[in-house]
Amino acid sequence: MNIRLFKSDDKTRIVAIYNQAIGEGAITTDLDEVTIADKEDWFRGHDEERHPLFVIENEAGVVGWCSLLPWQSGEALAKTVQLLIFIEHGHLRKGYAEALLTHAFEHVGMAGVKHILALLLEGNRPAIQLLAKFGFKLWGHLPEVADFGPIYCGQHIYGCELRTQSSSDD
């Protein structure tokens, strides 16, 4: 298992893993598969310091990814990031997501991030359980905001405050 910053060559696998989640339904808010071209701005929004895109690979190649992007625009929110994490279905519940989250916490903590937020559809129990292991708490609920045709689904906002030596000095 190896975790590293993404390279341009990883875009195909990142998009394929994301599209796999779209196919499952009610895991992501996208309803139709995306292309690399659809996600180019998203890829460009990452940087190595505070907003990295990590991939995790094994002997078969890239099997998951973790994205940390700005939560919203505005300087007052500069130390808050939004987390996305997706693992290829055949590699779920094998420790890849936990390894990515541990790596992400260490990386962004050193970059001065104070809060990590994750937006999850309310039925995504495995992700909710994973975040709870890392100290995330439910910070908000947006009822019935996601329209999946015949049903509506709410979205939860989970948050975690990073405790670092520098955070007490701010």
C-alpha positions in Angstrom: 0.0 0.0 0.0 1.4 3.3 -1.1 0.0 6.8 -0.7 1.2 9.7 -2.9 0.1 12.9 -4.5 -1.8 12.3 -7.7 -0.1 12.6 -11.1 -1.8 13.5 -14.4 -1.6 9.8 -15.4 -3.9 9.0 -12.4 -6.9 11.0 -13.8 -8.4 8.0 -15.6 -8.4 5.8 -12.5 -9.7 8.7 -10.2 -12.6 9.3 -12.6 -13.3 5.5 -13.0 -13.5 5.1 -9.2 -15.8 8.1 -8.9 -18.0 6.8 -11.7 -18.3 3.5 -9.9 -19.7 5.3 -6.9 -22.2 7.2 -9.1 -23.4 3.9 -10.4 -24.2 2.8 -6.9 -26.6 5.7 -6.4 -27.1 7.9 -3.4 -23.4 8.0 -2.5 -22.5 11.1 -4.6 -24.8 13.9 -5.8 -23.8 13.3 -9.4 -26.4 11.3 -11.3 -24.5 10.7 -14.5 -21.0 9.5 -15.1 -18.3 12.2 -15.5 -15.3 12.4 -17.8 -11.8 13.7 -17.2 -12.8 16.8 -19.2 -15.7 17.4 -16.9 -13.4 17.3 -13.9 -10.4 19.3 -15.2 -11.2 22.4 -13.1 -11.6 20.2 -10.1 -8.2 18.6 -10.7 -6.6 22.0 -11.2 -8.1 23.2 -7.8 -5.7 20.9 -5.9 -2.2 21.9 -4.7 0.4 20.1 -2.8 0.2 22.0 0.5 -3.3 22.7 1.8 -5.5 21.2 -0.9 -3.9 17.9 -2.0 -5.3 15.1 -4.0 -3.8 11.8 -2.8 -4.1 8.4 -4.4 -3.6 5.1 -2.7 -2.2 2.2 -4.7 -1.4 -1.4 -4.3 0.3 -3.9 -6.6 -2.7 -3.6 -9.0 -2.4 0.2 -9.2 -4.6 3.1 -7.9 -7.5 1.7 -5.8 -8.7 4.9 -4.1 -8.2 8.6 -3.6 -8.7 11.4 -1.2 -9.3 15.1 -2.1 -9.1 18.1 0.2 -10.4 21.3 -1.4 -11.4 24.7 0.0 -14.7 24.6 1.8 -15.9 28.0 0.5 -14.2 31.1 -0.9 -13.2 33.8 1.5 -10.1 34.4 3.6 -12.0 33.7 6.9 -12.5 30.1 5.7 -9.0 29.5 4.4 -8.1 27.0 7.2 -11.2 24.9 6.5 -11.2 22.1 3.8 -13.7 19.7 2.4 -12.9 16.1 2.3 -13.8 13.6 -0.4 -12.7 10.0 -0.3 -13.5 7.1 -2.7 -12.3 3.6 -2.8 -12.7 1.1 -5.6 -15.5 -1.4 -4.7 -13.3 -4.4 -4.7 -11.0 -2.8 -2.1 -13.6 -1.6 0.4 -13.2 -2.5 4.1 -9.5 -3.4 3.6 -8.0 -0.4 5.4 -7.4 1.8 2.4 -9.8 4.6 3.5 -8.4 4.6 7.0 -4.9 4.9 5.6 -5.8 7.8 3.3 -7.6 9.6 6.1 -4.6 9.2 8.5 -2.3 10.5 5.8 -4.5 13.4 5.0 -4.9 14.4 8.6 -1.1 14.4 9.0 -0.5 16.4 5.8 -3.1 19.2 6.2 -2.4 19.5 9.9 1.1 20.5 9.1 -0.2 23.0 6.5 -2.2 24.9 9.0 -5.7 23.5 8.3 -7.9 23.7 11.4 -11.2 22.1 10.3 -12.1 19.3 7.9 -15.6 19.0 6.6 -17.3 16.1 4.8 -20.7 16.3 3.1 -22.4 12.9 3.0 -25.8 11.8 1.8 -27.7 10.6 4.9 -27.8 6.9 3.8 -24.1 6.5 3.4 -23.6 4.6 6.7 -20.2 3.1 6.0 -18.7 6.6 5.4 -20.4 8.0 8.5 -19.0 5.2 10.6 -15.5 5.7 9.1 -15.6 9.5 9.9 -16.7 8.8 13.5 -13.5 6.7 14.0 -11.5 9.8 13.2 -13.5 12.1 15.5 -15.9 13.7 13.0 -19.2 14.9 14.5 -22.4 15.8 12.9 -22.4 19.6 12.5 -25.4 20.0 10.3 -28.2 18.5 8.3 -29.8 19.7 5.1 -33.1 17.8 4.8 -34.2 16.5 1.4 -31.8 18.6 -0.7 -30.7 15.8 -3.1 -33.3 14.9 -5.8 -32.9 11.3 -6.9 -36.1 11.2 -9.0 -38.7 9.4 -7.0 -37.0 10.1 -3.7 -35.3 13.0 -2.0 -32.4 12.5 0.4 -30.9 14.7 3.0 -27.2 15.7 3.3 -25.2 15.6 6.5 -22.3 17.9 7.2 -19.6 16.2 9.4 -16.8 18.2 10.8 -13.6 17.6 12.7 -11.4 20.2 14.4 -7.7 19.4 14.0 -5.8 19.9 17.3 -2.2 21.0 16.6 0.3 22.9 18.6 -0.1 25.9 16.4 -3.9 25.9 16.8 -3.6 27.1 20.4 -1.5 30.1 19.2 -4.1 31.4 16.6 
